[in-house]
């Protein structure tokens, strides 16, 4: 997937002729710019009218092509011979994989051709890939916030795509949220196979390229030979582990650092056994273990965790949750029927219990409150002025429950945020921060107006302040 840029950016910065809406490329008409990367620009397009062009020939495109497609244009003019060879090789990889390894979880390659554009020298001879068009990417979904109900399904879709690739003898070699596309129903479509590597045996060779945040430890020190660097399916599994953590940890990487290079240094420390793997407390236990297996520090430790075995685990977990939900619904239905027969007395008891629970959450009436400042133990996040999702922190719904995704409110906070606080709970669930500091103390804080819920709990390890507050009622007993 490419980074969004404007037509003017492409023309001025890349020296490439940007194609405006309405421009015809062989049998297609450009409708919009989708984005641009280092070697390519991607446009939205639709089939051109079936009228002869100036040469008297009718435009040709697959009759089965959808109404809207994506054109990936890879110019070759103006590059040094070595760069041109890389562009051609990248296109060849995409075309070969598209023809040999089609699957519902891979973006579909419809056609490819070389563009003849003598009136646009920078585009003359460009390689054009005609592809299925997606509705968006996982990166866009992460930035907007992934609905809890969608998370497992998205990871299962990525596993399905990787399992097919690996069975077909290919390694993606550049798996990241930008390259996980989503169709209109948010089904996963893996894309961008410019670095995809066909294996001969258990490994293959790829150019020494990739996205730093998703490279496994061994890639940082891999020797470069005549054919490139050695890559195996376990490199995709590592990238999957990062994505799992991002999906369930509000977009954050498990490796701290303000820049990709800093996070890469953290990956290398972990790979060499000089630092532990620290994951966001919000990641639920099952997904925490799955991500940890994907992020085993060496290829040998990661190799048993294939895309197929991971998919089987995800499927089994979802089936178990489905059975559990069915049992809960059965018990809830029985309880509702019992309540209906018990009449007004039973409903009165339920109302009293609900009021007591609500009182425990909101804190004591007239509590002497104040303010409290959020603290993030990661130094890189302390220095950032922007509200980077990777530096955000979660607040709990219940301080007595495990600090996991289903116990975190939707609102996030960042280092330096000031929150209203009304009481403290000395003995809640223990929480450990990134600096290995542990505390059982929690503060009941109020979120900005309009937040749902309006209050939450901040663990003491997330602040340096120690305001003089009276104790909160115990969430379970109300006392």
C-alpha positions as CSV (number, residue, x, y, z in Angstrom):
1,X,0.0,0.0,0.0
2,X,1.3,3.5,-0.8
3,X,1.4,6.7,1.2
4,X,-1.2,9.3,0.2
5,X,0.3,12.3,-1.7
6,X,-1.0,14.9,-4.0
7,X,-0.6,15.1,-7.8
8,X,1.6,18.2,-7.2
9,X,3.8,16.3,-4.8
10,X,4.4,13.6,-7.4
11,X,5.2,16.1,-10.2
12,X,7.4,18.4,-8.2
13,X,9.2,16.0,-5.9
14,X,9.5,12.9,-8.1
15,X,9.9,14.6,-11.5
16,X,7.2,12.2,-12.8
17,X,4.1,13.4,-14.8
18,X,1.1,12.9,-12.5
19,X,-1.9,11.7,-14.3
20,X,-5.1,13.9,-13.8
21,X,-8.6,12.5,-13.5
22,X,-10.0,11.7,-17.0
23,X,-6.6,10.7,-18.4
24,X,-6.7,7.5,-20.4
25,X,-4.2,4.7,-19.9
26,X,-4.7,2.1,-22.6
27,X,-8.2,0.7,-21.8
28,X,-8.7,2.6,-18.5
29,X,-9.7,6.1,-17.5
30,X,-8.0,7.6,-14.3
31,X,-10.6,8.7,-11.7
32,X,-8.4,9.6,-8.7
33,X,-5.0,9.3,-7.1
34,X,-4.9,6.7,-4.4
35,X,-1.3,7.2,-3.3
36,X,2.4,7.1,-4.2
37,X,5.5,5.2,-2.9
38,X,9.2,5.2,-3.8
39,X,8.9,3.5,-7.1
40,X,5.2,3.6,-8.0
41,X,2.0,5.6,-8.1
42,X,-1.4,4.1,-7.7
43,X,-4.5,5.5,-9.3
44,X,-8.2,4.6,-9.2
45,X,-9.5,3.9,-12.6
46,X,-12.5,2.5,-14.5
47,X,-12.9,1.0,-18.0
48,X,-12.7,3.6,-20.7
49,X,-15.5,3.9,-23.3
50,X,-15.2,1.3,-25.9
51,X,-14.5,3.8,-28.7
52,X,-11.5,3.6,-31.0
53,X,-8.5,5.8,-30.0
54,X,-6.5,7.9,-32.4
55,X,-4.8,4.8,-33.9
56,X,-8.2,3.4,-34.7
57,X,-8.0,0.6,-32.2
58,X,-10.6,-0.1,-29.5
59,X,-9.3,-0.1,-25.9
60,X,-8.6,-3.6,-24.5
61,X,-9.2,-4.7,-21.0
62,X,-10.4,-7.8,-19.4
63,X,-14.2,-8.2,-19.9
64,X,-14.5,-9.7,-16.4
65,X,-12.8,-6.7,-14.8
66,X,-14.7,-4.9,-12.1
67,X,-16.1,-1.4,-12.7
68,X,-13.4,0.2,-10.5
69,X,-9.8,-1.0,-10.4
70,X,-6.4,0.2,-9.3
71,X,-3.6,1.0,-11.7
72,X,-0.1,0.7,-10.2
73,X,2.3,2.6,-12.5
74,X,6.0,2.0,-12.1
75,X,8.1,4.4,-14.2
76,X,11.4,3.2,-15.5
77,X,12.7,6.4,-17.2
78,X,15.2,8.6,-15.5
79,X,16.6,5.9,-13.2
80,X,20.1,4.5,-13.1
81,X,20.4,1.0,-14.6
82,X,20.6,-0.7,-11.2
83,X,17.5,1.1,-10.0
84,X,15.6,0.2,-13.2
85,X,16.6,-3.4,-12.8
86,X,15.1,-3.3,-9.3
87,X,11.9,-1.8,-10.5
88,X,11.5,-4.4,-13.3
89,X,12.3,-7.2,-10.9
90,X,9.8,-5.9,-8.4
91,X,7.1,-5.8,-11.1
92,X,8.1,-9.3,-12.3
93,X,7.6,-10.6,-8.7
94,X,4.1,-9.1,-8.5
95,X,3.1,-10.5,-11.9
96,X,4.5,-13.9,-11.3
97,X,2.9,-14.3,-7.9
98,X,-0.4,-12.9,-9.2
99,X,-0.5,-15.5,-11.9
100,X,0.6,-18.4,-9.8
101,X,-0.8,-17.9,-6.4
102,X,-4.3,-16.4,-6.7
103,X,-6.4,-16.6,-3.6
104,X,-9.4,-14.9,-2.0
105,X,-7.1,-13.4,0.6
106,X,-4.6,-11.9,-2.0
107,X,-5.4,-8.8,-4.0
108,X,-6.1,-9.9,-7.6
109,X,-3.8,-9.0,-10.5
110,X,-6.0,-8.5,-13.6
111,X,-3.5,-7.5,-16.2
112,X,0.0,-6.0,-16.8
113,X,1.4,-4.0,-19.7
114,X,4.1,-1.5,-20.6
115,X,2.9,2.0,-21.1
116,X,3.6,3.8,-24.4
117,X,3.5,7.5,-23.7
118,X,5.8,9.5,-26.0
119,X,4.1,12.7,-25.0
120,X,5.0,12.1,-21.4
121,X,8.7,11.1,-21.4
122,X,8.8,10.4,-17.7
123,X,6.1,7.7,-18.1
124,X,7.1,6.3,-21.4
125,X,8.0,2.6,-20.9
126,X,6.5,2.5,-17.4
127,X,5.2,-0.9,-16.2
128,X,1.5,-0.8,-15.4
129,X,-0.2,-3.4,-13.1
130,X,-4.0,-3.6,-13.3
131,X,-5.3,-4.7,-9.9
132,X,-8.4,-5.3,-7.9
133,X,-9.3,-2.1,-6.0
134,X,-9.7,-2.2,-2.2
135,X,-11.9,0.0,0.0
136,X,-9.1,0.8,2.5
137,X,-6.2,-0.6,4.5
138,X,-5.6,-2.0,8.0
139,X,-3.4,1.0,8.7
140,X,-6.4,3.4,8.1
141,X,-8.5,1.1,10.3
142,X,-5.9,1.2,13.1
143,X,-5.7,5.0,12.9
144,X,-9.5,5.2,13.3
145,X,-9.7,2.4,15.9
146,X,-10.5,-1.2,15.2
147,X,-13.8,-2.4,16.6
148,X,-13.4,-5.2,19.1
149,X,-15.7,-7.4,17.1
150,X,-13.5,-7.2,14.0
151,X,-10.1,-7.9,15.5
152,X,-10.0,-11.7,15.6
153,X,-11.6,-11.9,12.1
154,X,-8.9,-9.5,10.7
155,X,-6.1,-11.6,12.1
156,X,-7.6,-14.8,10.9
157,X,-7.8,-13.3,7.4
158,X,-4.1,-12.4,7.5
159,X,-3.3,-15.9,8.6
160,X,-5.3,-17.4,5.8
161,X,-3.5,-15.2,3.2
162,X,-0.1,-16.1,4.7
163,X,-0.9,-19.8,4.9
164,X,-1.7,-19.8,1.2
165,X,1.4,-17.8,0.2
166,X,3.7,-20.1,2.2
167,X,2.0,-23.3,0.9
168,X,2.5,-21.9,-2.6
169,X,6.2,-21.4,-1.9
170,X,6.3,-17.6,-1.4
171,X,7.3,-15.3,1.4
172,X,5.6,-11.9,1.4
173,X,8.7,-10.2,2.9
174,X,7.0,-6.8,3.5
175,X,3.9,-7.6,5.6
176,X,2.6,-4.5,7.4
177,X,-0.8,-2.8,8.0
178,X,-0.4,-0.7,4.8
179,X,-0.2,-3.9,2.8
180,X,-3.2,-5.5,4.4
181,X,-6.1,-4.2,2.3
182,X,-9.8,-4.5,3.1
183,X,-12.7,-4.8,0.7
184,X,-16.1,-3.3,1.2
185,X,-17.1,-5.9,3.7
186,X,-13.7,-5.5,5.5
187,X,-12.4,-8.9,4.3
188,X,-8.6,-9.1,4.2
189,X,-6.7,-8.8,1.0
190,X,-2.9,-9.0,1.2
191,X,-1.2,-6.8,-1.3
192,X,2.1,-5.2,-2.6
193,X,4.2,-8.2,-3.6
194,X,7.2,-6.2,-4.9
195,X,9.5,-7.9,-2.4
196,X,7.7,-11.2,-2.4
197,X,10.2,-14.1,-2.6
198,X,9.8,-17.5,-4.2
199,X,11.5,-20.1,-2.1
200,X,13.7,-22.9,-3.3
201,X,13.4,-25.3,-0.5
202,X,12.9,-23.6,2.9
203,X,14.1,-20.1,2.0
204,X,14.6,-17.6,-0.8
205,X,16.5,-14.4,-1.5
206,X,15.1,-10.9,-1.5
207,X,16.5,-7.4,-2.0
208,X,17.9,-5.8,1.3
209,X,14.8,-3.8,1.7
210,X,11.6,-3.7,3.8
211,X,9.8,-1.7,6.5
212,X,12.0,-1.3,9.6
213,X,9.2,-1.7,12.1
214,X,8.4,-5.2,10.8
215,X,11.8,-6.7,10.3
216,X,12.7,-9.7,12.5
217,X,16.0,-9.6,14.6
218,X,17.9,-11.8,12.1
219,X,17.2,-9.4,9.2
220,X,19.1,-6.6,10.9
221,X,22.4,-8.5,10.8
222,X,21.7,-10.7,7.7
223,X,24.7,-11.0,5.3
224,X,24.1,-9.6,1.8
225,X,25.1,-11.9,-0.9
226,X,24.9,-11.7,-4.7
227,X,21.2,-12.8,-4.7
228,X,20.2,-10.5,-1.8
229,X,19.4,-11.5,1.8
230,X,18.0,-14.8,2.9
231,X,14.3,-14.7,3.9
232,X,12.0,-17.4,5.3
233,X,8.3,-17.7,6.1
234,X,9.2,-17.0,9.8
235,X,9.9,-13.3,8.7
236,X,6.2,-13.0,7.8
237,X,5.3,-14.6,11.2
238,X,7.4,-12.0,13.0
239,X,5.6,-9.2,11.1
240,X,2.2,-10.9,12.0
241,X,3.2,-10.7,15.7
242,X,3.7,-7.0,15.4
243,X,0.4,-6.6,13.7
244,X,-1.4,-8.6,16.3
245,X,0.0,-6.4,19.0
246,X,-1.0,-3.3,17.1
247,X,-4.6,-4.5,16.5
248,X,-5.1,-5.4,20.2
249,X,-2.9,-2.7,21.7
250,X,-4.5,0.4,20.1
251,X,-1.9,0.7,17.3
252,X,1.2,0.4,19.5
253,X,4.3,-1.6,18.7
254,X,5.7,-3.9,21.4
255,X,9.1,-2.3,20.9
256,X,9.5,1.2,22.3
257,X,11.2,4.0,20.6
258,X,10.4,7.4,19.1
259,X,11.6,6.4,15.6
260,X,11.8,3.3,13.5
261,X,15.6,3.1,14.0
262,X,15.1,3.4,17.8
263,X,12.5,0.6,17.7
264,X,14.8,-1.4,15.5
265,X,17.5,-1.1,18.1
266,X,15.0,-2.4,20.7
267,X,14.3,-5.4,18.5
268,X,18.0,-6.2,18.2
269,X,18.4,-6.0,22.0
270,X,15.5,-8.4,22.4
271,X,16.9,-10.7,19.7
272,X,20.2,-10.8,21.5
273,X,18.6,-11.7,24.8
274,X,19.5,-8.3,26.4
275,X,15.9,-7.2,26.9
276,X,12.6,-8.9,27.6
277,X,9.6,-8.8,25.4
278,X,7.2,-6.2,26.9
279,X,3.6,-6.1,25.6
280,X,0.8,-3.7,26.3
281,X,-1.3,-4.8,29.2
282,X,-4.4,-4.2,27.1
283,X,-3.6,-7.2,24.8
284,X,-5.8,-10.1,26.0
285,X,-4.1,-13.3,27.3
286,X,-4.8,-15.5,24.2
287,X,-3.6,-12.8,21.8
288,X,-0.7,-12.0,24.0
289,X,0.5,-15.6,23.9
290,X,-0.1,-15.8,20.1
291,X,1.9,-12.6,19.5
292,X,4.7,-13.8,21.8
293,X,5.0,-17.0,19.8
294,X,5.1,-15.0,16.6
295,X,7.8,-12.8,18.1
296,X,10.1,-15.5,19.3
297,X,13.6,-14.0,19.0
298,X,15.1,-16.4,16.5
299,X,14.0,-18.1,13.3
300,X,14.5,-21.5,14.9
301,X,12.1,-20.6,17.8
302,X,9.6,-19.0,15.4
303,X,9.6,-21.8,12.8
304,X,7.1,-24.2,14.6
305,X,4.5,-21.4,14.6
306,X,3.4,-21.6,11.0
307,X,0.6,-19.5,9.5
308,X,-1.5,-22.6,9.3
309,X,-1.0,-23.6,13.0
310,X,-1.7,-20.0,14.1
311,X,-4.9,-19.9,12.0
312,X,-6.0,-23.2,13.7
313,X,-5.4,-21.7,17.1
314,X,-7.4,-18.5,16.2
315,X,-10.2,-20.6,14.8
316,X,-10.3,-22.8,17.9
317,X,-10.3,-19.8,20.2
318,X,-13.2,-18.2,18.3
319,X,-15.2,-21.4,18.4
320,X,-14.6,-21.7,22.1
321,X,-15.7,-18.1,22.7
322,X,-18.8,-18.8,20.5
323,X,-19.7,-21.8,22.7
324,X,-19.1,-19.8,25.8
325,X,-21.3,-17.0,24.6
326,X,-24.0,-19.5,23.8
327,X,-23.8,-20.9,27.3
328,X,-23.9,-17.4,28.9
329,X,-26.9,-16.5,26.8
330,X,-28.7,-19.7,27.9
331,X,-28.0,-18.8,31.6
332,X,-29.0,-15.2,31.0
333,X,-32.3,-16.3,29.4
334,X,-33.0,-18.6,32.3
335,X,-32.2,-15.8,34.7
336,X,-34.6,-13.5,32.9
337,X,-37.4,-16.0,33.0
338,X,-36.8,-16.6,36.7
339,X,-36.9,-12.8,37.3
340,X,-40.1,-12.5,35.4
341,X,-41.7,-15.1,37.6
342,X,-40.3,-13.7,40.8
343,X,-42.2,-10.4,40.2
344,X,-41.7,-7.0,41.8
345,X,-39.7,-8.2,44.8
346,X,-37.0,-9.7,42.6
347,X,-36.8,-6.6,40.4
348,X,-36.5,-4.4,43.5
349,X,-33.5,-6.4,44.7
350,X,-31.9,-6.1,41.2
351,X,-32.4,-2.3,41.2
352,X,-30.8,-2.0,44.6
353,X,-27.8,-4.0,43.5
354,X,-27.4,-1.9,40.3
355,X,-27.5,1.4,42.3
356,X,-24.8,0.0,44.7
357,X,-22.6,-1.0,41.8
358,X,-23.1,2.5,40.1
359,X,-22.2,4.2,43.4
360,X,-19.0,2.2,43.7
361,X,-17.9,3.2,40.2
362,X,-18.7,6.9,40.5
363,X,-16.9,7.3,43.8
364,X,-18.1,8.9,47.1
365,X,-20.5,11.8,47.1
366,X,-18.7,15.0,47.7
367,X,-15.2,13.5,47.7
368,X,-12.4,15.9,48.0
369,X,-10.8,15.7,44.6
370,X,-8.0,17.3,42.6
371,X,-6.0,16.7,39.5
372,X,-3.4,14.1,38.5
373,X,-0.9,14.2,35.6
374,X,-0.4,11.1,33.4
375,X,3.2,9.7,33.2
376,X,4.6,7.4,30.5
377,X,7.7,5.5,31.5
378,X,9.0,5.4,27.9
379,X,11.4,8.3,27.4
380,X,10.7,8.5,23.7
381,X,7.0,9.1,24.4
382,X,7.8,11.7,27.0
383,X,9.5,13.8,24.4
384,X,6.8,13.6,21.7
385,X,4.5,16.6,21.2
386,X,2.1,14.7,19.0
387,X,-0.5,12.2,20.2
388,X,1.1,9.1,18.5
389,X,-1.1,6.0,19.0
390,X,2.0,4.1,19.9
391,X,2.5,6.3,22.9
392,X,-1.1,6.2,24.2
393,X,-2.0,4.6,27.5
394,X,-5.2,2.8,28.5
395,X,-7.5,3.4,31.5
396,X,-9.3,0.5,33.2
397,X,-13.0,0.0,33.7
398,X,-12.5,-2.1,36.8
399,X,-9.3,-1.9,38.9
400,X,-10.0,-5.4,40.4
401,X,-9.9,-7.2,37.0
402,X,-7.0,-8.1,34.8
403,X,-5.7,-5.1,32.8
404,X,-6.7,-6.5,29.4
405,X,-8.5,-5.2,26.3
406,X,-12.0,-6.0,27.5
407,X,-11.2,-4.0,30.7
408,X,-10.1,-0.8,29.0
409,X,-12.3,2.2,28.2
410,X,-12.3,3.4,24.5
411,X,-10.7,6.8,25.4
412,X,-6.9,6.9,25.5
413,X,-4.5,9.2,27.4
414,X,-0.9,10.4,26.7
415,X,2.0,11.5,28.8
416,X,1.4,14.9,30.4
417,X,-2.4,14.8,30.2
418,X,-4.1,16.3,33.3
419,X,-7.2,14.4,34.6
420,X,-9.6,15.2,37.4
421,X,-9.4,12.7,40.2
422,X,-11.7,12.1,43.2
423,X,-10.4,9.1,45.2
424,X,-7.9,6.3,45.4
425,X,-8.1,2.5,45.8
426,X,-5.0,1.2,47.6
427,X,-5.4,-2.5,46.9
428,X,-6.5,-3.2,43.3
429,X,-5.1,-5.5,40.6
430,X,-1.3,-5.2,40.4
431,X,0.1,-3.5,37.3
432,X,3.7,-3.4,36.0
433,X,4.9,-0.6,33.7
434,X,7.6,-0.6,31.0
435,X,10.3,0.2,33.7
436,X,9.2,-2.9,35.7
437,X,7.7,-0.8,38.5
438,X,4.7,-2.4,40.1
439,X,1.8,-1.0,42.1
440,X,-1.7,-2.1,43.3
441,X,-2.9,1.5,43.9
442,X,-5.5,3.0,41.5
443,X,-6.9,6.5,41.1
444,X,-10.6,7.1,40.1
445,X,-10.4,9.8,37.3
446,X,-12.9,11.7,35.3
447,X,-12.6,11.8,31.5
448,X,-13.3,14.9,29.3
449,X,-16.9,15.8,28.8
450,X,-18.6,13.6,26.2
451,X,-16.5,10.5,27.0
452,X,-18.2,7.2,27.4
453,X,-17.9,6.1,30.1
454,X,-17.4,9.4,31.9
455,X,-15.0,7.9,34.5
456,X,-12.2,5.3,34.6
457,X,-9.3,4.0,36.7
458,X,-5.7,5.1,36.3
459,X,-3.0,2.7,37.8
460,X,-0.5,4.5,40.0
461,X,2.4,3.4,37.8
462,X,1.0,5.8,35.1
463,X,1.5,8.9,37.3
464,X,4.2,10.5,39.4
465,X,1.6,12.4,41.4
466,X,0.5,11.3,44.8
467,X,-2.5,13.5,45.7
468,X,-4.0,13.5,49.2
469,X,-7.3,11.7,48.6
470,X,-9.7,9.7,50.6
471,X,-10.2,6.1,49.7
472,X,-12.7,4.9,47.0
473,X,-15.5,2.5,48.0
474,X,-14.4,-1.0,47.0
475,X,-15.9,-1.8,43.5
476,X,-17.1,-5.2,44.6
477,X,-18.6,-4.3,48.0
478,X,-19.3,-0.6,47.7
479,X,-17.6,-0.1,51.1
